[in-house]
Structure formats: structure tokens, C-alpha cells
Amino acid sequence: MNTNVVVSVLSENETGFLPPLKTKIDSIEKYEVVFLGFPIWDMKIPPPIKSFLHQCKLIGKIVIPFNTNAGYGVGSSFDTVKELCLNSAVLEGFEMKGGVERERKYLVIKDEKRKEAERKVEQWLKKLKITNN
């Protein structure tokens, strides 16, 4: 990861910066369940995801977070989703180790990693009773 990017992420997280979003979801109210996927940045939820949650107001929705990380885990990200979705049902999240940029190991889900990801996601969805399989 570029050092400037790390400094920017740290600064954004420290100041509570919420970047403006270019894309808006016009019909979020139609959905009962929202899967919220994101990478981990500095052991936290990325500021653009915070912007999304502030903008969309997922009141009364079922929110299901999932993320990838560099192997350090979810950090405070799932707790932050719960804090930003107080009037929603936030279900147990899913996390999976992805790439490690500083080691030039980028997220590539193929071969054995793809099979592992499929198996883990299926188990998670069954546990949440989201799938019929």
C-alpha cells in the first residue's frame, strides 16, 4: 500500500471525514436485506462506507456486513456498522483474508482460494438461515 494512502486513511479516520459519494442508490427503500461488503482499512470500516451508511439510512432493514482483510481480522468494522445502523438488525458478519498489498499478494479468488471462499460463504449463509441449501 502506498504510504500516502496510509496517511490519508489514518487522517480520514481520525477526523471523521466522510467523503462525498458519486453514486446514489435511488431505491434502497425497496430492499429488506442489504449485504454490505467492504475491505478493512487500518483495522476500521472505510470512510466511503461510513458515508454510504450516513446517506442511505438503512432504518428497519436487515444489514449483513462482510469484508476482506489482510489477515488481521475485522478490527472495529462490524461494531461500527452496528453503531451506524442503530435502527436496523445487523446480523453476524463474515470476513475473509484477502490480499496483502505490501507483500504484493493481491486478492485473487481462484483455484483453492475460490473453493475455500465458496465453502466459508455457504457455511456463513446457512448459519444466518439465508440459504436453502
N, CA, C and O atoms as CSV, one atom per row, in Angstrom:
chain,resi,resn,atom,element,x,y,z
A,1,MET,N,N,0.853,-1.174,0.000
A,1,MET,CA,C,0.000,0.000,0.000
A,1,MET,C,C,0.896,1.233,0.000
A,1,MET,O,O,1.908,1.270,0.700
A,2,ASN,N,N,0.537,2.206,-0.756
A,2,ASN,CA,C,1.258,3.460,-0.858
A,2,ASN,C,C,1.227,4.174,0.499
A,2,ASN,O,O,0.176,4.251,1.137
A,3,THR,N,N,2.380,4.696,0.939
A,3,THR,CA,C,2.466,5.385,2.230
A,3,THR,C,C,1.527,6.571,2.300
A,3,THR,O,O,0.942,6.831,3.351
A,4,ASN,N,N,1.369,7.300,1.196
A,4,ASN,CA,C,0.448,8.444,1.176
A,4,ASN,C,C,-0.985,7.997,1.423
A,4,ASN,O,O,-1.753,8.703,2.077
A,5,VAL,N,N,-1.345,6.839,0.907
A,5,VAL,CA,C,-2.694,6.309,1.107
A,5,VAL,C,C,-2.908,5.979,2.580
A,5,VAL,O,O,-3.967,6.269,3.139
A,6,VAL,N,N,-1.895,5.368,3.213
A,6,VAL,CA,C,-1.994,5.016,4.629
A,6,VAL,C,C,-2.184,6.271,5.466
A,6,VAL,O,O,-3.041,6.303,6.349
A,7,VAL,N,N,-1.388,7.315,5.195
A,7,VAL,CA,C,-1.501,8.568,5.933
A,7,VAL,C,C,-2.888,9.160,5.736
A,7,VAL,O,O,-3.501,9.638,6.691
A,8,SER,N,N,-3.384,9.131,4.511
A,8,SER,CA,C,-4.706,9.672,4.215
A,8,SER,C,C,-5.794,8.915,4.976
A,8,SER,O,O,-6.690,9.532,5.552
A,9,VAL,N,N,-5.722,7.601,4.981
A,9,VAL,CA,C,-6.715,6.787,5.681
A,9,VAL,C,C,-6.670,7.074,7.176
A,9,VAL,O,O,-7.715,7.239,7.805
A,10,LEU,N,N,-5.484,7.134,7.744
A,10,LEU,CA,C,-5.350,7.441,9.171
A,10,LEU,C,C,-5.962,8.799,9.478
A,10,LEU,O,O,-6.709,8.947,10.446
A,11,SER,N,N,-5.647,9.779,8.661
A,11,SER,CA,C,-6.172,11.132,8.867
A,11,SER,C,C,-7.694,11.167,8.713
A,11,SER,O,O,-8.386,11.811,9.502
A,12,GLU,N,N,-8.211,10.474,7.696
A,12,GLU,CA,C,-9.663,10.427,7.497
A,12,GLU,C,C,-10.358,9.787,8.690
A,12,GLU,O,O,-11.389,10.277,9.151
A,13,ASN,N,N,-9.801,8.702,9.184
A,13,ASN,CA,C,-10.405,8.029,10.333
A,13,ASN,C,C,-10.329,8.894,11.590
A,13,ASN,O,O,-11.287,8.948,12.362
A,14,GLU,N,N,-9.209,9.563,11.799
A,14,GLU,CA,C,-9.043,10.405,12.991
A,14,GLU,C,C,-9.982,11.607,12.984
A,14,GLU,O,O,-10.504,11.993,14.030
A,15,THR,N,N,-10.197,12.196,11.815
A,15,THR,CA,C,-11.015,13.408,11.730
A,15,THR,C,C,-12.491,13.122,11.520
A,15,THR,O,O,-13.320,14.027,11.623
A,16,GLY,N,N,-12.833,11.858,11.223
A,16,GLY,CA,C,-14.230,11.530,10.952
A,16,GLY,C,C,-14.682,11.972,9.568
A,16,GLY,O,O,-15.879,12.115,9.320
A,17,PHE,N,N,-13.730,12.189,8.670
A,17,PHE,CA,C,-14.035,12.627,7.309
A,17,PHE,C,C,-14.992,11.659,6.622
A,17,PHE,O,O,-14.786,10.446,6.654
A,18,LEU,N,N,-16.024,12.193,6.008
A,18,LEU,CA,C,-16.979,11.407,5.223
A,18,LEU,C,C,-16.906,11.890,3.780
A,18,LEU,O,O,-17.459,12.940,3.450
A,19,PRO,N,N,-16.235,11.139,2.921
A,19,PRO,CA,C,-16.091,11.594,1.540
A,19,PRO,C,C,-17.439,11.606,0.815
A,19,PRO,O,O,-18.297,10.764,1.078
A,20,PRO,N,N,-17.619,12.561,-0.094
A,20,PRO,CA,C,-18.853,12.570,-0.882
A,20,PRO,C,C,-18.876,11.357,-1.806
A,20,PRO,O,O,-17.836,10.926,-2.304
A,21,LEU,N,N,-20.052,10.817,-2.029
A,21,LEU,CA,C,-20.194,9.648,-2.896
A,21,LEU,C,C,-20.689,10.088,-4.268
A,21,LEU,O,O,-21.551,10.960,-4.378
A,22,LYS,N,N,-20.146,9.487,-5.294
A,22,LYS,CA,C,-20.563,9.816,-6.658
A,22,LYS,C,C,-21.825,9.065,-7.057
A,22,LYS,O,O,-22.601,9.535,-7.890
A,23,THR,N,N,-22.025,7.904,-6.462
A,23,THR,CA,C,-23.154,7.055,-6.826
A,23,THR,C,C,-24.209,7.096,-5.735
A,23,THR,O,O,-23.889,7.047,-4.547
A,24,LYS,N,N,-25.454,7.186,-6.137
A,24,LYS,CA,C,-26.562,7.144,-5.180
A,24,LYS,C,C,-27.468,5.973,-5.558
A,24,LYS,O,O,-27.654,5.668,-6.736
A,25,ILE,N,N,-28.021,5.332,-4.546
A,25,ILE,CA,C,-28.970,4.244,-4.783
A,25,ILE,C,C,-30.355,4.835,-4.607
A,25,ILE,O,O,-30.756,5.185,-3.497
A,26,ASP,N,N,-31.075,4.944,-5.697
A,26,ASP,CA,C,-32.374,5.615,-5.679
A,26,ASP,C,C,-33.466,4.828,-4.979
A,26,ASP,O,O,-34.406,5.422,-4.450
A,27,SER,N,N,-33.366,3.513,-4.961
A,27,SER,CA,C,-34.489,2.717,-4.466
A,27,SER,C,C,-34.105,1.808,-3.301
A,27,SER,O,O,-34.604,0.687,-3.205
A,28,ILE,N,N,-33.241,2.266,-2.433
A,28,ILE,CA,C,-32.807,1.430,-1.304
A,28,ILE,C,C,-33.995,1.045,-0.426
A,28,ILE,O,O,-33.972,0.004,0.230
A,29,GLU,N,N,-35.024,1.875,-0.415
A,29,GLU,CA,C,-36.191,1.579,0.432
A,29,GLU,C,C,-36.915,0.310,-0.013
A,29,GLU,O,O,-37.671,-0.260,0.775
A,30,LYS,N,N,-36.714,-0.144,-1.228
A,30,LYS,CA,C,-37.365,-1.361,-1.733
A,30,LYS,C,C,-36.790,-2.638,-1.118
A,30,LYS,O,O,-37.427,-3.691,-1.149
A,31,TYR,N,N,-35.595,-2.537,-0.566
A,31,TYR,CA,C,-34.903,-3.725,-0.090
A,31,TYR,C,C,-35.098,-3.934,1.406
A,31,TYR,O,O,-35.013,-2.994,2.197
A,32,GLU,N,N,-35.360,-5.180,1.777
A,32,GLU,CA,C,-35.472,-5.531,3.194
A,32,GLU,C,C,-34.114,-5.930,3.767
A,32,GLU,O,O,-33.824,-5.696,4.940
A,33,VAL,N,N,-33.286,-6.538,2.911
A,33,VAL,CA,C,-31.979,-7.044,3.323
A,33,VAL,C,C,-30.905,-6.347,2.493
A,33,VAL,O,O,-31.011,-6.254,1.270
A,34,VAL,N,N,-29.877,-5.863,3.170
A,34,VAL,CA,C,-28.765,-5.202,2.489
A,34,VAL,C,C,-27.468,-5.892,2.918
A,34,VAL,O,O,-27.105,-5.869,4.094
A,35,PHE,N,N,-26.780,-6.499,1.966
A,35,PHE,CA,C,-25.447,-7.046,2.212
A,35,PHE,C,C,-24.473,-5.895,2.017
A,35,PHE,O,O,-24.493,-5.230,0.981
A,36,LEU,N,N,-23.630,-5.661,2.998
A,36,LEU,CA,C,-22.711,-4.533,2.985
A,36,LEU,C,C,-21.284,-5.061,2.957
A,36,LEU,O,O,-20.770,-5.528,3.973
A,37,GLY,N,N,-20.651,-4.986,1.804
A,37,GLY,CA,C,-19.299,-5.506,1.639
A,37,GLY,C,C,-18.272,-4.399,1.558
A,37,GLY,O,O,-18.510,-3.359,0.945
A,38,PHE,N,N,-17.118,-4.630,2.186
A,38,PHE,CA,C,-16.065,-3.625,2.184
A,38,PHE,C,C,-14.731,-4.249,2.584
A,38,PHE,O,O,-14.703,-5.293,3.237
A,39,PRO,N,N,-13.618,-3.607,2.191
A,39,PRO,CA,C,-12.307,-4.030,2.687
A,39,PRO,C,C,-12.054,-3.363,4.042
A,39,PRO,O,O,-12.738,-2.407,4.406
A,40,ILE,N,N,-11.092,-3.861,4.764
A,40,ILE,CA,C,-10.685,-3.227,6.015
A,40,ILE,C,C,-9.572,-2.233,5.702
A,40,ILE,O,O,-8.613,-2.558,5.003
A,41,TRP,N,N,-9.711,-1.031,6.223
A,41,TRP,CA,C,-8.673,-0.006,6.090
A,41,TRP,C,C,-8.218,0.359,7.491
A,41,TRP,O,O,-9.016,0.857,8.285
A,42,ASP,N,N,-6.978,0.126,7.806
A,42,ASP,CA,C,-6.427,0.500,9.109
A,42,ASP,C,C,-7.263,-0.095,10.248
A,42,ASP,O,O,-7.514,0.571,11.252
A,43,MET,N,N,-7.690,-1.344,10.088
A,43,MET,CA,C,-8.479,-2.074,11.080
A,43,MET,C,C,-9.853,-1.455,11.324
A,43,MET,O,O,-10.472,-1.697,12.360
A,44,LYS,N,N,-10.326,-0.656,10.367
A,44,LYS,CA,C,-11.604,0.030,10.519
A,44,LYS,C,C,-12.408,-0.059,9.226
A,44,LYS,O,O,-11.913,-0.484,8.182
A,45,ILE,N,N,-13.659,0.357,9.338
A,45,ILE,CA,C,-14.526,0.456,8.175
A,45,ILE,C,C,-14.045,1.651,7.332
A,45,ILE,O,O,-13.728,2.696,7.901
A,46,PRO,N,N,-13.981,1.531,6.015
A,46,PRO,CA,C,-13.505,2.640,5.189
A,46,PRO,C,C,-14.445,3.856,5.242
A,46,PRO,O,O,-15.664,3.690,5.275
A,47,PRO,N,N,-13.891,5.059,5.249
A,47,PRO,CA,C,-14.730,6.260,5.268
A,47,PRO,C,C,-15.820,6.294,4.187
A,47,PRO,O,O,-16.914,6.775,4.478
A,48,PRO,N,N,-15.587,5.809,2.949
A,48,PRO,CA,C,-16.693,5.817,1.980
A,48,PRO,C,C,-17.886,4.958,2.419
A,48,PRO,O,O,-19.029,5.279,2.090
A,49,ILE,N,N,-17.637,3.892,3.147
A,49,ILE,CA,C,-18.738,3.060,3.642
A,49,ILE,C,C,-19.486,3.805,4.739
A,49,ILE,O,O,-20.711,3.722,4.828
A,50,LYS,N,N,-18.749,4.535,5.575
A,50,LYS,CA,C,-19.418,5.373,6.578
A,50,LYS,C,C,-20.312,6.405,5.887
A,50,LYS,O,O,-21.439,6.649,6.317
A,51,SER,N,N,-19.799,7.004,4.818
A,51,SER,CA,C,-20.610,7.972,4.053
A,51,SER,C,C,-21.878,7.311,3.543
A,51,SER,O,O,-22.961,7.887,3.643
A,52,PHE,N,N,-21.754,6.107,2.997
A,52,PHE,CA,C,-22.905,5.374,2.484
A,52,PHE,C,C,-23.941,5.154,3.589
A,52,PHE,O,O,-25.133,5.379,3.379
A,53,LEU,N,N,-23.487,4.717,4.755
A,53,LEU,CA,C,-24.417,4.438,5.854
A,53,LEU,C,C,-25.078,5.705,6.381
A,53,LEU,O,O,-26.240,5.670,6.786
A,54,HIS,N,N,-24.364,6.807,6.382
A,54,HIS,CA,C,-24.966,8.083,6.787
A,54,HIS,C,C,-25.977,8.562,5.747
A,54,HIS,O,O,-27.014,9.127,6.093
A,55,GLN,N,N,-25.671,8.336,4.486
A,55,GLN,CA,C,-26.518,8.805,3.390
A,55,GLN,C,C,-27.767,7.960,3.215
A,55,GLN,O,O,-28.845,8.499,2.964
A,56,CYS,N,N,-27.642,6.657,3.342
A,56,CYS,CA,C,-28.757,5.762,2.992
A,56,CYS,C,C,-29.752,5.508,4.117
A,56,CYS,O,O,-30.898,5.153,3.843
A,57,LYS,N,N,-29.360,5.674,5.343
A,57,LYS,CA,C,-30.293,5.471,6.454
A,57,LYS,C,C,-31.039,4.145,6.313
A,57,LYS,O,O,-32.189,4.124,5.876
A,58,LEU,N,N,-30.418,3.084,6.666
A,58,LEU,CA,C,-30.981,1.743,6.494
A,58,LEU,C,C,-31.948,1.369,7.617
A,58,LEU,O,O,-31.920,0.244,8.116
A,59,ILE,N,N,-32.785,2.294,8.002
A,59,ILE,CA,C,-33.735,2.101,9.103
A,59,ILE,C,C,-34.697,0.952,8.792
A,59,ILE,O,O,-35.327,0.915,7.736
A,60,GLY,N,N,-34.793,0.018,9.738
A,60,GLY,CA,C,-35.718,-1.098,9.603
A,60,GLY,C,C,-35.244,-2.204,8.685
A,60,GLY,O,O,-35.982,-3.160,8.445
A,61,LYS,N,N,-34.047,-2.102,8.172
A,61,LYS,CA,C,-33.512,-3.119,7.253
A,61,LYS,C,C,-32.723,-4.172,8.028
A,61,LYS,O,O,-32.328,-3.961,9.175
A,62,ILE,N,N,-32.509,-5.294,7.380
A,62,ILE,CA,C,-31.570,-6.292,7.873
A,62,ILE,C,C,-30.265,-6.008,7.148
A,62,ILE,O,O,-30.208,-6.047,5.919
A,63,VAL,N,N,-29.223,-5.723,7.908
A,63,VAL,CA,C,-27.924,-5.388,7.346
A,63,VAL,C,C,-26.969,-6.533,7.646
A,63,VAL,O,O,-26.844,-6.970,8.790
A,64,ILE,N,N,-26.298,-7.015,6.606
A,64,ILE,CA,C,-25.393,-8.149,6.750
A,64,ILE,C,C,-24.018,-7.739,6.226
A,64,ILE,O,O,-23.795,-7.697,5.016
A,65,PRO,N,N,-23.092,-7.435,7.152
A,65,PRO,CA,C,-21.769,-6.985,6.719
A,65,PRO,C,C,-20.842,-8.150,6.374
A,65,PRO,O,O,-20.927,-9.236,6.948
A,66,PHE,N,N,-19.960,-7.885,5.420
A,66,PHE,CA,C,-18.900,-8.841,5.103
A,66,PHE,C,C,-17.695,-8.059,4.613
A,66,PHE,O,O,-17.833,-6.968,4.059
A,67,ASN,N,N,-16.506,-8.626,4.821
A,67,ASN,CA,C,-15.316,-7.911,4.375
A,67,ASN,C,C,-14.146,-8.823,4.105
A,67,ASN,O,O,-14.138,-10.006,4.447
A,68,THR,N,N,-13.159,-8.222,3.477
A,68,THR,CA,C,-11.862,-8.864,3.294
A,68,THR,C,C,-10.857,-8.036,4.084
A,68,THR,O,O,-11.048,-6.843,4.316
A,69,ASN,N,N,-9.796,-8.697,4.485
A,69,ASN,CA,C,-8.746,-8.012,5.238
A,69,ASN,C,C,-7.415,-8.666,4.925
A,69,ASN,O,O,-7.355,-9.692,4.247
A,70,ALA,N,N,-6.356,-8.065,5.423
A,70,ALA,CA,C,-5.006,-8.564,5.149
A,70,ALA,C,C,-4.563,-9.610,6.171
A,70,ALA,O,O,-3.371,-9.887,6.302
A,71,GLY,N,N,-5.513,-10.183,6.886
A,71,GLY,CA,C,-5.184,-11.232,7.840
A,71,GLY,C,C,-5.209,-10.794,9.281
A,71,GLY,O,O,-5.002,-11.608,10.181
A,72,TYR,N,N,-5.463,-9.506,9.522
A,72,TYR,CA,C,-5.505,-9.007,10.894
A,72,TYR,C,C,-6.912,-9.051,11.474
A,72,TYR,O,O,-7.102,-8.738,12.650
A,73,GLY,N,N,-7.886,-9.427,10.682
A,73,GLY,CA,C,-9.246,-9.537,11.166
A,73,GLY,C,C,-10.087,-8.311,10.863
A,73,GLY,O,O,-9.690,-7.434,10.096
A,74,VAL,N,N,-11.258,-8.272,11.482
A,74,VAL,CA,C,-12.251,-7.229,11.171
A,74,VAL,C,C,-12.025,-5.934,11.931
A,74,VAL,O,O,-12.651,-4.921,11.619
A,75,GLY,N,N,-11.141,-5.946,12.925
A,75,GLY,CA,C,-10.933,-4.735,13.715
A,75,GLY,C,C,-12.240,-4.287,14.336
A,75,GLY,O,O,-12.985,-5.100,14.885
A,76,SER,N,N,-12.521,-3.002,14.251
A,76,SER,CA,C,-13.756,-2.456,14.827
A,76,SER,C,C,-14.860,-2.311,13.785
A,76,SER,O,O,-15.901,-1.715,14.063
A,77,SER,N,N,-14.640,-2.848,12.597
A,77,SER,CA,C,-15.558,-2.573,11.477
A,77,SER,C,C,-16.996,-3.028,11.728
A,77,SER,O,O,-17.925,-2.265,11.464
A,78,PHE,N,N,-17.204,-4.234,12.224
A,78,PHE,CA,C,-18.575,-4.705,12.425
A,78,PHE,C,C,-19.259,-3.934,13.549
A,78,PHE,O,O,-20.466,-3.696,13.495
A,79,ASP,N,N,-18.494,-3.543,14.566
A,79,ASP,CA,C,-19.064,-2.720,15.633
A,79,ASP,C,C,-19.495,-1.361,15.082
A,79,ASP,O,O,-20.534,-0.828,15.473
A,80,THR,N,N,-18.698,-0.809,14.180
A,80,THR,CA,C,-19.046,0.481,13.579
A,80,THR,C,C,-20.308,0.364,12.737
A,80,THR,O,O,-21.141,1.270,12.742
A,81,VAL,N,N,-20.459,-0.735,12.018
A,81,VAL,CA,C,-21.687,-0.941,11.243
A,81,VAL,C,C,-22.883,-0.928,12.198
A,81,VAL,O,O,-23.897,-0.290,11.911
A,82,LYS,N,N,-22.772,-1.619,13.318
A,82,LYS,CA,C,-23.869,-1.642,14.303
A,82,LYS,C,C,-24.159,-0.247,14.841
A,82,LYS,O,O,-25.320,0.128,15.006
A,83,GLU,N,N,-23.115,0.520,15.114
A,83,GLU,CA,C,-23.289,1.886,15.631
A,83,GLU,C,C,-23.984,2.784,14.608
A,83,GLU,O,O,-24.797,3.633,14.971
A,84,LEU,N,N,-23.661,2.594,13.335
A,84,LEU,CA,C,-24.219,3.447,12.281
A,84,LEU,C,C,-25.573,2.946,11.774
A,84,LEU,O,O,-26.227,3.619,10.977
A,85,CYS,N,N,-25.987,1.779,12.231
A,85,CYS,CA,C,-27.272,1.197,11.817
A,85,CYS,C,C,-28.103,0.854,13.057
A,85,CYS,O,O,-28.631,-0.251,13.176
A,86,LEU,N,N,-28.208,1.797,13.956
A,86,LEU,CA,C,-28.894,1.552,15.235
A,86,LEU,C,C,-30.336,1.087,15.075
A,86,LEU,O,O,-30.828,0.316,15.898
A,87,ASN,N,N,-31.003,1.532,14.054
A,87,ASN,CA,C,-32.409,1.182,13.850
A,87,ASN,C,C,-32.568,0.084,12.800
A,87,ASN,O,O,-33.583,0.007,12.108
A,88,SER,N,N,-31.557,-0.751,12.699
A,88,SER,CA,C,-31.559,-1.882,11.771
A,88,SER,C,C,-31.157,-3.135,12.532
A,88,SER,O,O,-30.570,-3.060,13.611
A,89,ALA,N,N,-31.475,-4.272,11.967
A,89,ALA,CA,C,-31.000,-5.539,12.524
A,89,ALA,C,C,-29.697,-5.880,11.815
A,89,ALA,O,O,-29.706,-6.212,10.630
A,90,VAL,N,N,-28.589,-5.802,12.520
A,90,VAL,CA,C,-27.291,-6.120,11.930
A,90,VAL,C,C,-26.949,-7.554,12.312
A,90,VAL,O,O,-26.760,-7.869,13.487
A,91,LEU,N,N,-26.871,-8.417,11.302
A,91,LEU,CA,C,-26.576,-9.829,11.550
A,91,LEU,C,C,-25.075,-10.067,11.636
A,91,LEU,O,O,-24.272,-9.175,11.364
A,92,GLU,N,N,-24.716,-11.278,12.017
A,92,GLU,CA,C,-23.311,-11.648,12.145
A,92,GLU,C,C,-22.600,-11.462,10.805
A,92,GLU,O,O,-23.075,-11.909,9.761
A,93,GLY,N,N,-21.469,-10.802,10.864
A,93,GLY,CA,C,-20.712,-10.538,9.641
A,93,GLY,C,C,-19.813,-11.685,9.240
A,93,GLY,O,O,-19.630,-12.654,9.978
A,94,PHE,N,N,-19.263,-11.550,8.062
A,94,PHE,CA,C,-18.347,-12.543,7.502
A,94,PHE,C,C,-17.058,-11.835,7.126
A,94,PHE,O,O,-17.084,-10.729,6.585
A,95,GLU,N,N,-15.939,-12.468,7.411
A,95,GLU,CA,C,-14.664,-11.910,6.995
A,95,GLU,C,C,-13.784,-12.996,6.414
A,95,GLU,O,O,-13.862,-14.169,6.781
A,96,MET,N,N,-12.945,-12.557,5.490
A,96,MET,CA,C,-12.017,-13.498,4.881
A,96,MET,C,C,-10.735,-12.771,4.537
A,96,MET,O,O,-10.746,-11.639,4.052
A,97,LYS,N,N,-9.644,-13.440,4.798
A,97,LYS,CA,C,-8.362,-12.855,4.437
A,97,LYS,C,C,-8.305,-12.743,2.921
A,97,LYS,O,O,-8.592,-13.693,2.193
A,98,GLY,N,N,-7.931,-11.569,2.476
A,98,GLY,CA,C,-7.798,-11.320,1.041
A,98,GLY,C,C,-6.340,-11.172,0.688
A,98,GLY,O,O,-5.515,-12.025,1.017
A,99,GLY,N,N,-6.034,-10.097,0.024
A,99,GLY,CA,C,-4.660,-9.847,-0.387
A,99,GLY,C,C,-3.895,-9.072,0.671
A,99,GLY,O,O,-4.471,-8.519,1.608
A,100,VAL,N,N,-2.591,-9.046,0.496
A,100,VAL,CA,C,-1.709,-8.255,1.347
A,100,VAL,C,C,-0.863,-7.415,0.397
A,100,VAL,O,O,0.173,-7.866,-0.093
A,101,GLU,N,N,-1.313,-6.192,0.143
A,101,GLU,CA,C,-0.672,-5.352,-0.866
A,101,GLU,C,C,0.806,-5.131,-0.605
A,101,GLU,O,O,1.609,-5.175,-1.537
A,102,ARG,N,N,1.182,-4.893,0.651
A,102,ARG,CA,C,2.588,-4.593,0.937
A,102,ARG,C,C,3.485,-5.785,0.612
A,102,ARG,O,O,4.697,-5.627,0.464
A,103,GLU,N,N,2.903,-6.962,0.504
A,103,GLU,CA,C,3.654,-8.159,0.110
A,103,GLU,C,C,3.401,-8.500,-1.358
A,103,GLU,O,O,3.823,-9.547,-1.850
A,104,ARG,N,N,2.709,-7.602,-2.041
A,104,ARG,CA,C,2.339,-7.783,-3.454
A,104,ARG,C,C,1.505,-9.048,-3.673
A,104,ARG,O,O,1.589,-9.688,-4.721
A,105,LYS,N,N,0.700,-9.394,-2.667
A,105,LYS,CA,C,-0.231,-10.514,-2.776
A,105,LYS,C,C,-1.621,-9.900,-2.856
A,105,LYS,O,O,-2.208,-9.524,-1.840
A,106,TYR,N,N,-2.129,-9.805,-4.049
A,106,TYR,CA,C,-3.412,-9.146,-4.260
A,106,TYR,C,C,-4.548,-10.158,-4.148
A,106,TYR,O,O,-4.337,-11.361,-4.302
A,107,LEU,N,N,-5.735,-9.669,-3.884
A,107,LEU,CA,C,-6.896,-10.539,-3.725
A,107,LEU,C,C,-7.208,-11.214,-5.049
A,107,LEU,O,O,-7.646,-10.571,-6.003
A,108,VAL,N,N,-6.986,-12.469,-5.091
A,108,VAL,CA,C,-7.301,-13.260,-6.271
A,108,VAL,C,C,-8.014,-14.513,-5.775
A,108,VAL,O,O,-7.401,-15.408,-5.193
A,109,ILE,N,N,-9.295,-14.556,-6.011
A,109,ILE,CA,C,-10.074,-15.713,-5.581
A,109,ILE,C,C,-10.147,-16.680,-6.761
A,109,ILE,O,O,-11.004,-16.555,-7.635
A,110,LYS,N,N,-9.240,-17.635,-6.767
A,110,LYS,CA,C,-9.249,-18.655,-7.803
A,110,LYS,C,C,-8.664,-19.941,-7.242
A,110,LYS,O,O,-8.017,-19.951,-6.194
A,111,ASP,N,N,-8.902,-20.998,-7.951
A,111,ASP,CA,C,-8.398,-22.312,-7.573
A,111,ASP,C,C,-8.804,-22.672,-6.134
A,111,ASP,O,O,-9.987,-22.609,-5.800
A,112,GLU,N,N,-7.856,-23.041,-5.292
A,112,GLU,CA,C,-8.171,-23.466,-3.923
A,112,GLU,C,C,-8.766,-22.335,-3.092
A,112,GLU,O,O,-9.638,-22.577,-2.258
A,113,LYS,N,N,-8.311,-21.110,-3.305
A,113,LYS,CA,C,-8.839,-19.961,-2.568
A,113,LYS,C,C,-10.319,-19.752,-2.910
A,113,LYS,O,O,-11.113,-19.395,-2.040
A,114,ARG,N,N,-10.684,-19.971,-4.163
A,114,ARG,CA,C,-12.090,-19.844,-4.576
A,114,ARG,C,C,-12.936,-20.901,-3.887
A,114,ARG,O,O,-14.021,-20.602,-3.389
A,115,LYS,N,N,-12.448,-22.130,-3.855
A,115,LYS,CA,C,-13.184,-23.214,-3.190
A,115,LYS,C,C,-13.344,-22.938,-1.701
A,115,LYS,O,O,-14.412,-23.159,-1.129
A,116,GLU,N,N,-12.276,-22.454,-1.080
A,116,GLU,CA,C,-12.332,-22.119,0.338
A,116,GLU,C,C,-13.355,-21.007,0.588
A,116,GLU,O,O,-14.150,-21.087,1.525
A,117,ALA,N,N,-13.328,-19.973,-0.255
A,117,ALA,CA,C,-14.268,-18.849,-0.116
A,117,ALA,C,C,-15.709,-19.329,-0.277
A,117,ALA,O,O,-16.577,-18.958,0.512
A,118,GLU,N,N,-15.967,-20.150,-1.291
A,118,GLU,CA,C,-17.324,-20.675,-1.511
A,118,GLU,C,C,-17.809,-21.462,-0.302
A,118,GLU,O,O,-18.941,-21.284,0.149
A,119,ARG,N,N,-16.958,-22.323,0.216
A,119,ARG,CA,C,-17.317,-23.160,1.368
A,119,ARG,C,C,-17.632,-22.288,2.599
A,119,ARG,O,O,-18.634,-22.501,3.282
A,120,LYS,N,N,-16.772,-21.319,2.864
A,120,LYS,CA,C,-16.972,-20.458,4.034
A,120,LYS,C,C,-18.216,-19.585,3.901
A,120,LYS,O,O,-18.948,-19.395,4.873
A,121,VAL,N,N,-18.457,-19.056,2.709
A,121,VAL,CA,C,-19.647,-18.226,2.497
A,121,VAL,C,C,-20.909,-19.073,2.642
A,121,VAL,O,O,-21.877,-18.632,3.261
A,122,GLU,N,N,-20.912,-20.280,2.080
A,122,GLU,CA,C,-22.068,-21.166,2.225
A,122,GLU,C,C,-22.346,-21.476,3.695
A,122,GLU,O,O,-23.500,-21.448,4.124
A,123,GLN,N,N,-21.305,-21.770,4.465
A,123,GLN,CA,C,-21.474,-22.060,5.893
A,123,GLN,C,C,-22.048,-20.845,6.624
A,123,GLN,O,O,-22.941,-20.980,7.460
A,124,TRP,N,N,-21.533,-19.671,6.305
A,124,TRP,CA,C,-21.999,-18.433,6.932
A,124,TRP,C,C,-23.472,-18.177,6.616
A,124,TRP,O,O,-24.254,-17.851,7.509
A,125,LEU,N,N,-23.847,-18.324,5.348
A,125,LEU,CA,C,-25.232,-18.085,4.940
A,125,LEU,C,C,-26.173,-19.108,5.577
A,125,LEU,O,O,-27.290,-18.761,5.960
A,126,LYS,N,N,-25.740,-20.355,5.693
A,126,LYS,CA,C,-26.564,-21.368,6.363
A,126,LYS,C,C,-26.772,-21.002,7.833
A,126,LYS,O,O,-27.876,-21.115,8.367
A,127,LYS,N,N,-25.692,-20.563,8.472
A,127,LYS,CA,C,-25.767,-20.175,9.886
A,127,LYS,C,C,-26.752,-19.021,10.067
A,127,LYS,O,O,-27.471,-18.969,11.065
A,128,LEU,N,N,-26.784,-18.100,9.107
A,128,LEU,CA,C,-27.707,-16.966,9.168
A,128,LEU,C,C,-29.110,-17.330,8.682
A,128,LEU,O,O,-30.038,-16.527,8.779
A,129,LYS,N,N,-29.254,-18.560,8.155
A,129,LYS,CA,C,-30.513,-19.024,7.590
A,129,LYS,C,C,-30.949,-18.164,6.406
A,129,LYS,O,O,-32.124,-17.831,6.254
A,130,ILE,N,N,-29.963,-17.814,5.570
A,130,ILE,CA,C,-30.204,-17.002,4.388
A,130,ILE,C,C,-30.319,-17.883,3.144
A,130,ILE,O,O,-30.824,-17.430,2.117
A,131,THR,N,N,-29.867,-19.113,3.217
A,131,THR,CA,C,-29.875,-20.006,2.058
A,131,THR,C,C,-30.718,-21.237,2.334
A,131,THR,O,O,-30.924,-21.610,3.489
A,132,ASN,N,N,-31.195,-21.853,1.299
A,132,ASN,CA,C,-31.998,-23.069,1.431
A,132,ASN,C,C,-31.144,-24.333,1.319
A,132,ASN,O,O,-31.630,-25.431,1.588
A,133,ASN,N,N,-29.883,-24.189,0.927
A,133,ASN,CA,C,-29.006,-25.353,0.724
A,133,ASN,C,C,-28.540,-25.952,2.024
A,133,ASN,O,O,-27.798,-26.934,2.020
